[in-house]
Amino acid sequence: MQAFLRAAEVMKKKDELLKLVKLRERHRIAIRIHNLKSRVEEMNDAITLLLRKTNKNHEDMESNKNMQEMVERIVNKCGRLPLAILTIGAVLATKQVSEWEKFYEHLPSELEINPSLEALRRMVTLGYNHLPSHLKPCFLYLSIFPEDFEIKRNRLVGRWIAEGFVGPKVGMTIKDVGKIYFYELINRSMIQRSRVGIEGKIKSCRVHDIMRDITVSISRQENFVLLPMDDGFDLVQENTRHIAFHGSMSCKTGLDWSIIRSLTIFGDRPKSLAHAVCPDQLRMLRVLDLEDVTFLITQKDFDRIALLCHLKYLSIGYSSSIYSLPRSIGKLQGLQTLNMSSTYIAALPSEISKLQCLHTLRCIRELDFDKFSLNHPMKCITNTICLPKVFTPLVSRDDRAKQIAELHMATKSCWSESFGVKVPKGIGKLRDLQVLEYVDIRRTSSRAIKELGQLSKLRKLGVITKGSTKEKYIETLECLDSISSPPPLLRTLRLNGSLEEMPNWIEHSLT
């Protein structure tokens, strides 16, 4: 009886084991089917991506067997990886289908065999090698910006123009040509769209991590951009023209500043520039981009910057205590872009009208008063009485610079609550000006306002008024009626203030 029970128990365990084996086999089969479906779907998605990038469709492929075979071979050689497919597809889009096979023969085969990161880099590098000559420096220039950084289109195009990367074309402004270069890099998947405006236009872009690795690598090989790093990569060649500091890095070897054409700083003050943002030797500098610094740019710093006579692009961001544009700014005859965001500047000097090459003038002043606000009279009086204390060691260098700048702004603007600036007479002489932001209408003379109509190439105009304190309750933009007719190319008009009725010339422009 016991033997029978043991035999029955053994048979039961065998049945359970058999069921388990069958269950595992079914599971393996299900995984194989799922993987097979996934591979088929992955292949189909990859083919669709390549066709879309080359401006082809499935009907084109089905009607041409050679094309169908070539598409499948190219997709497999790209390891079915989207970045590789997009990059290679962008190159194929510039070629006839009959040329695809010849191009295919030059594709590295590593991705098909072993889809490693290094193999992907080599594949994507091929996309760079097939860029037109005019796009290669524009692409390498992207290595200046930090990883995963959102790059504004206008900022990038403005810098390209200042560097001489963009050539003129008949019937087009050089800025429009630069935008075409930007969209070419987008279409070739060398850069990715980041922010799109309401009109569908791409406002900013990002660079894929692998793409950026390639730009940095090639830039180093060609001595195109110097990026001081923690690892001590500071070798400065004679033909290095661009330097970008990411944080407080410094060059361990001597740097000949006289050969530098562009200087860009992100984050903290570099140790190499501890004493001055612009060393005296930077006499050939064309581009100075301080838009993303986190240290204070002082009036003294800016007075030195204004002596860089070859400067074509100047951008200063939200960390400054600048309260005046020095008269020497008029000597920057080649200046094309002047971007001053959140400074303490209340008025532009008359020398600004001498900058005949200027096409972008953007000046936005601080809106709020901290130490000298008339809305807090006791605080204002106290800080005014204690002003001599600012010049003692009890106050830090940055606080001293900010208080002096705020006092200048308050007195020059009569405590205006507008974040625009007073524009001088003679502004109409800037015949190449395309962007002007922001004009404080209340403090700008009627003659200067009339001259705005003479800016025949103006495309974007920003107008601000909140009046001075005496008129803060009668804000109006009626002064705009003094413009007899608007600039003919004006596309964007930003108005900030109270309007009882639209200026006459705006009504006529809408009809």
Sequence and secondary structure as in RCSB ss.txt:
>XXXX:A:sequence
MQAFLRAAEVMKKKDELLKLVKLRERHRIAIRIHNLKSRVEEMNDAITLLLRKTNKNHEDMESNKNMQEMVERIV
NKCGRLPLAILTIGAVLATKQVSEWEKFYEHLPSELEINPSLEALRRMVTLGYNHLPSHLKPCFLYLSIFPEDFE
IKRNRLVGRWIAEGFVGPKVGMTIKDVGKIYFYELINRSMIQRSRVGIEGKIKSCRVHDIMRDITVSISRQENFV
LLPMDDGFDLVQENTRHIAFHGSMSCKTGLDWSIIRSLTIFGDRPKSLAHAVCPDQLRMLRVLDLEDVTFLITQK
DFDRIALLCHLKYLSIGYSSSIYSLPRSIGKLQGLQTLNMSSTYIAALPSEISKLQCLHTLRCIRELDFDKFSLN
HPMKCITNTICLPKVFTPLVSRDDRAKQIAELHMATKSCWSESFGVKVPKGIGKLRDLQVLEYVDIRRTSSRAIK
ELGQLSKLRKLGVITKGSTKEKYIETLECLDSISSPPPLLRTLRLNGSLEEMPNWIEHSLT
>XXXX:A:secstr
 HHHHHHHHHHHHHHHHHHHHHHHHHHHHHHHHHHHHHHHHHHHHHHHHHHHHTT  HHHHHT HHHHHHHHHHH
HHTTT HHHHHHHHHHHTTS GGGHHHHHTTS SHHHH   HHHHHHHHHHHHHTS TTTHHHHHGGGGS TT  
EEHHHHHHHHHHHT S  BTTB HHHHHHHHHHHHHHTTSSEEEEE TTS EEEEE  HHHHHHHHHHHHHTT E
E   TT      TT  EEEEESS   SS   GGG  EEEEEES  GGGSS SS TT TT  EEEEEEE S B HH
HHHHHTT TT  EEEE S B      GGGGG TT  EEEEEEE   B  GGGGG TT  EEEEEE    SSS TT
SHHHHHHHHHTGGGGGSTTS HHHHHHHHHHHHHHHHHTT   SSBB  TTGGG TT  EEEEEEGGGS HHHHH
HGGG TT  EEEEE    GGGTTS   GGGGG SS  TT  EEEEES  SS  HHHHHHH 
